Amino acid sequence: MEQLLQQIATYKQEIEKLANDGTEALEAYRIKFLGTKGIVKNLFTEMKNVAADKRKEFGLVLNDFKQLAESKYETWKQTLESNSSAAAASTIDVTLPGDPLPLGTRHPINLFLNHVISIFQRLGFSVAEGPEIEDDWHNFTALNLPEHHPARDMQDTFYIQQKPDVLLRTHTSNTQIRAMEQNPLPIRIICPGRVYRNETVSARSHCFFHQIEGLYIDENVSFADLKQTLYFFVQEMYGKDIKVRFRPSYFPFTEPSAEMDIQCQICGGEGCAVCKRTGWLEILGCGMVHPKVLENCKIDSNKYTGFAFGMGIERPALLKYGINDIRLFSENDVRFLRQFTSAI
């Protein structure tokens, strides 16, 4: 044991004399003292040669030596790391310009949608949102489309296989139903959002797209209120001189119903491929809320009336920006998206 204690004392003196010379010297020190065949490991194997009544005393000395060797290694290592960081910092020229960070832009769909929302907000409409995964009641039945109604065939629906009563909404009218069920009257809302229909993807249609629908319910609301609201919208969107027409149509949730056309902005009403040689482009559907829809939402249809309208976002955006393929909106091609750097 005396021999081992003398060896430990010698090793301690050697450790204390070592200077922080560099990374290679540090690694050599680690191998010599702390490696699997190093001095500390070898000294622990000598424990079996120490007398039993001296092992506790020798163990304390050996642990103290091990802690000294490890402490020296950590201090040496931290000193080298701090010196390296300081050296790297001293080589940085702080007067150089920073790395350029690419700026993102708003998506063209969001640009157009935000512009539509801002127009209706000036008329007192507030924004309402609803779930994209919906039940049959809020998407169809409450809107006067009971089971087996032929109007359901107009919308190819994505149903959830495990739950046939659950589906991906085909329009944002589900938000209108939820608002009529939950909100106090009067109601004046617009409902933007993404919708889904099982359609063939092409340059003119997609299986998912965006809509914005509007709803106004109060006492004495008339079709004239609806027309003036939509006149204001198209004039703000397309200009004061825009020509507009209403055509009778059919929707199961409104009565009477109409479709609103504007004069084609590409050919000026003379007829072209975009407007199918008619000079007119249909932009939205509208009508007075059907009394059955009001009753389904526990609203007295003898006291309250209302109007609703709905429009897609992609196709008007195609015309606004002169884009010829609706698929470009969802391909996330940076070269395409960089072209939209400012709001409308």
N, C-alpha and C positions, 0 to 999 in steps of 0.2 A: 504493500500500500504506500509505503514511503516513496518508493520509486515512482509510482503512478502520480503521487502528489507533486513530486519534483517535475515530472513531465508536464503536468497541467500548468504549473507556475511558469515554466519556460514558454509554453504555448501562449499564455496570457500576455507575457512581455512581447512576444512576437506580434500578436494582434494589435496591441496598443501602439507599436512602432510603425505599423503599416500606414501609408498615406493613400489618399484617394487618387490613384494614378490614372485610372481610365477603365473603360469597359472590359478590355482584355484582362487586366489585372484583377478586376472584380470577379470575373468568371473563374480565373485560376484560383482565387481565394475560396470561392464557393466549392469548387471541386476538392480542394485540399482539406478544408475544414468541415464542410456540410454535406459533401457528396455521399453516395451510398457506400463508398470505400474510404471515406474521409476520416480525419482524426477523431471527431466526436463519436462517430459510429464505432470506431475501433475501441475507444475508451470504454464505451458501454459494454462491449463484449468482455472486457477485463473484469467486470463485476463478479463473475463466477470465481475468480482467483483471489478475491478479497475474503478475509476471515469473516465469518458470519456476524460476529459482534461489532465489526467495523463497517459493514455494508451501508448502514444508515448514514453514518458520517461521510463515507465516500460518495454516497448518492447525492447528498446535499452539495458537496464540492463539485461533483460532475454536472449537476443541473445548473449550478451557477456559471460554470464554464460554458455550457451549451447556450445559455441565455446571452452571455457576453459575445459569443461567436455569431449568433443570429442577429443581435442588436448591431454589431459592427457591419454586417452585410446589409441590413436595411438602411442604416445611415449612409453608408457608402453609395448604395443604389439611388437613394433620394437626392443626394448631392449631385450625382452625375445627371440625373433627369432634370433637375432645376437648372444646372449649367447649360444643358442642351437646349432647354426652352428659352433661356435668356439669349443664347447665341442665335437661335432662329429668329427671335423677335428683333434682334439688332440688325438683321439682314433685310427687314421689311421696310420698304420705302413708303412711308405713310402719305407722301405727296402724290403718289400715283392714283389715277381714278379707279374706283371699285369695279368689280365685275358687273356687267349689265344684267339686270333681271328682266326677263320678258314679261310684258304686261298682258294680262288677259283682257278679253272683251266680253260684252254681253252677247248671249246667243241671239240670233235674229228672231227666233220665236218669242223670246222674252222681251226684246225690243218692241215688237209689234203688239204683244199682249199687254205690256205696261202702258203703251199709248192708248189702247182701247179702254183699259181700266181708268186711266186718268180722265178720259172724256166723260164716262158715266159717273165718275165720282163728283164731277162738277155739277151733275144733276141731282146729287144727293144719294146716289147708290153707294152702299157699303159692300165690301168684299166678304163672301162666305165660302168656306171650303168644306168638302166632305170626303169620305173614304173612297178609295179606288176599288177596293174589294167590298162588294155590296150584296145585300140579300134581295130576293126577288120582289119583295113588297115595295121597297123604296125605288127600285130601278124600273119596275114594270107595273105591278098591280095597282099601286096607289095612283099611278098616272093614267088610270082608265085603260090599262092593257091587261085584262084578266087572262088566266090560262087559256090557251088555244085561240087567243085573239089573233086574227090574221095580220094585224099590224106588227106583231112580234117577228114575223118573217122578214120585215124590212130591215132588221138589225141582226146580223149574224153574231151570236154571242159566245164568248168564252166562259163555259161553266167549269166549276171546280168538280172534278170527278168524284171525290170522296163525299162531297156535300152538294147535291144537285140544286139546292136552293140558294147556293152562293155562287157569285159570278164576278167577272171583271166588268165594271160599269160601262155601259154603251153610250152614255151621255152624262152631263153634269146635272141633269134634272133631279138626280137623287138628292143633291144638296138642297134644291128647292123644297122637296118634300120634307126633309129633316127640318128646314127652317120653318115651314108652316106648322109642323108638329110641335116645335119647341119654343119658337119666338113669339112674343106678343105682337099684335097688330097695331099699326100698319107695318108692312114689310116692304122694303125697297132694297134689293140685293142684286149683285152680279156674282156669278159662280164660275170662275175659271178653273181649268184643270185638264188632266190627261184622261183620255177615254180609249177604249179598246173594242175593236170589231174584227171578226174573223174574215178579213178581206185579202185578196191577192195583192201583194206588194208590187207596185209599179211606179212609174214616174209621176202619176197623178193621184195615187192612193196608197195608204199604208195601213198596217194592222193596229197601229196606235197613232193617235194624233191628239190635238188639243182643241178644246171648245171653250167658249164663254157664253153663258146663258144669263138672262136677266129676268127678274120677277118683281112686280109691283102689285100689292094687294091693299086695298083701302075701300072706303065707302065712295061710291059714285065714280069709280075708275071706268073710263070709256075707251073705245077703239081710237077715238080722236087723240087721247093722251098717248096711246101707243104710237100712232103715226108721227106725232110731233117729236116724241122722244127719239125715234129712229131717224127722222129728218135731221135733227140736230147732230146725231152721231155721224151720219154719212157726210154732212157738210164740213164737220170738223176734221174728218179723216181724209176726204178726197177733194175738198174745196167747195166754195159757196155755189159754184155754177154746175155742180153735179146734177144730172137728171136721174130721177127715181121713178119707179113704178111698183105698184102692188098687184099681185096676181092671186086670185082665190086658190086655196090649196086645202089639204087635209092633214091634220095631225090629231090623234086620238085624245090628246090632253088639252087641246084648245078648240074653242068653237065660238065665233067663226075663226078660220085660220087663213093665213096668207103667206106668200113668199115675196121677199123684197128684192128687186133687181136694180142695178145701177147701170148706167151707160158704160159700155166697154171703154176702158182708159187706154187701150192699146190702139184701137182703130178709130176711136172717136165716134162710135156708133155706126160706122159704115159697114161693118161686118168683116170678120177675120176668122182664122182657125181657132183662136182662143175662145171667142164667143159663139162659135159654130155658125157664123154668118148671120147671126140675129141682131148684133149690135148691143146686146144686153147680157149682163152677167148676174146670176143669182148669188146673193151673198148671205142671206139669212132667212130663217123661217120664224113666224110669229103668230100671235093670235090672242084671243081672250081666254083666260083660264077656264077650263070646262067645269061646270058646277059639280060634277061627280068628283073631280079632283079636290075641290074645296071641301066637300062633304067627307071624303076619305081622310082628310086632315083635321076633321072636327071644326070646320069653319062654316058659319052660317052663310050659305050661298044666296039667301034672300036679302041679306044685309050687306055683304061684301062682294065686290067684284075685283078682277085683276087682269093684268096682261103679262105675257111671257114672250121671250124671244131667245133665239139661240143661233150661234154662228160658229163655223170652224175657224181656226187661226191659220193653218198652213196654207190653204189656197189663196186667201187674201194677201198673205205675206209673199207668196210666189209672185203675185201681180205687183205688189208694192216694190219689191226688190229686183224684179226681172229675172227670177230664177226659174229654170225649166225642168227641175227634177225634185220632187218632194223628198226623195231619199237622202238628199244632201243634208237635210236638217238633222239627221240622226246618225250620220257616219263619222262625226267628230274629226273631220279632216281639217287640220289646223290652217292649211292654205285657204280653205273656204271661210272658216270662221274669222280669220284676220281681216276680212274685208268689211266687217261690221264693227267699226271702231267708235261710232257715235250714235246717240239716240236719234229717234225720228224728229 
